[in-house]
Amino acid sequence: MKKIGIYFGTDTGTTRLIAKKIAKKLGDIVDKPLNINRTDVEAFLNHDALILGTPTYGIDQLPGKSTDIEAGSWEEFLPDIDVIDFTGKTIALYGLGDQEKYSDRFLDSMIHLYRFFSERGATMVGQWPLEGYQFDQSMAVLDGQFVGLALDQHNQSLLTDARIDLWLSQITPKLTGDVL
């Protein structure tokens, strides 16, 4: 039985903290969460279901060396899997951002992961409603929803656990249907 893979990009460690919370809530159906800069293509592709997390740094960018993450992140990893067909893989996303300080680009990095994997055939699950957030602009909104779980640890950290619980109740059957 293959387990769900959880991969994240991080600089300050907040996205890692969320990955660990998600893993703890899901228990033994997931592998240990890994920073995307500490894995390889083979390990990543070994999962049929993935939960991917990203913080938002920069304007219209994925986190990585160009956004001053010295160890690298999604920006460096995605070119290594650019030609891979993800048909048959199910992917859920979560993103972190600050809706007050960066209201003009709240969670923008999440759209880049969404486009990358959906354009390569992955089944994307875990869209999230806009209610409860106040921001001006987000590239991560498609068809009136975020493309993944939206978290703001700076302004709404008290809502995080409840949001994760609700999101996991929605995505877990979709993820485990392909892997268990």
DABELNOR-V804063 format. One record per backbone hydrogen bond with DSSP energy under -0.5 kcal/mol. NH is the residue of the N-H (numbers start at 1). CO is the residue of the C=O. E is the energy in kcal/mol with one decimal. If there is no record, write none. Layout:
nh: [NH;NH]
co: [CO;CO]
e: [E;E]
This chain:
nh: [2;4;5;7;7;8;9;17;18;19;20;21;22;23;24;25;26;27;29;30;31;34;36;38;39;44;45;46;46;47;50;51;52;53;54;56;57;60;67;68;69;70;72;75;76;77;78;80;81;81;82;84;86;86;88;89;90;91;92;93;94;95;96;97;99;102;103;105;106;108;110;111;111;112;112;113;114;115;116;117;118;119;120;121;122;123;124;125;128;130;133;136;137;140;141;142;142;145;146;147;149;151;151;156;159;160;163;164;165;166;167;168;169;170;170;171;172;175;176;177;178;179;180]
co: [179;29;49;5;51;34;53;13;14;15;16;17;18;19;20;21;22;23;26;27;4;6;8;35;36;40;41;42;43;44;90;5;92;7;94;96;55;58;64;65;64;68;69;63;73;73;74;77;77;78;79;81;84;120;121;86;48;123;50;125;52;149;54;151;97;98;100;102;137;105;107;107;108;108;109;109;110;111;112;113;114;115;117;118;117;89;122;91;146;144;130;103;103;106;138;140;145;142;128;140;93;95;149;152;156;157;159;160;161;162;163;164;165;166;167;167;168;171;172;173;175;175;176]
e: [-0.8;-2.9;-2.5;-0.5;-2.2;-1.8;-1.6;-2.2;-1.9;-2.0;-2.4;-2.0;-2.6;-2.5;-2.4;-2.2;-2.0;-2.0;-0.8;-1.3;-2.6;-2.4;-3.4;-2.5;-0.9;-2.2;-2.7;-0.8;-0.6;-1.2;-2.6;-2.8;-2.7;-2.3;-1.7;-0.9;-0.6;-0.6;-1.6;-1.7;-2.1;-1.0;-2.1;-2.4;-0.9;-1.6;-2.5;-1.5;-0.5;-1.6;-0.9;-1.6;-0.6;-3.6;-0.5;-2.2;-2.5;-2.9;-2.5;-0.6;-2.2;-2.8;-2.1;-1.9;-0.6;-2.1;-0.9;-1.8;-1.5;-1.8;-1.5;-0.5;-1.2;-0.7;-0.8;-1.2;-2.3;-2.9;-2.2;-2.4;-2.5;-2.4;-0.6;-1.5;-2.2;-2.9;-0.7;-2.6;-2.0;-0.5;-1.4;-1.3;-2.8;-0.5;-1.1;-0.6;-2.9;-1.5;-3.1;-2.0;-2.2;-2.3;-0.6;-2.4;-1.9;-1.0;-2.3;-2.8;-2.6;-2.3;-2.6;-3.0;-1.9;-1.2;-0.5;-2.4;-2.4;-2.4;-3.1;-1.4;-0.8;-0.6;-2.5]
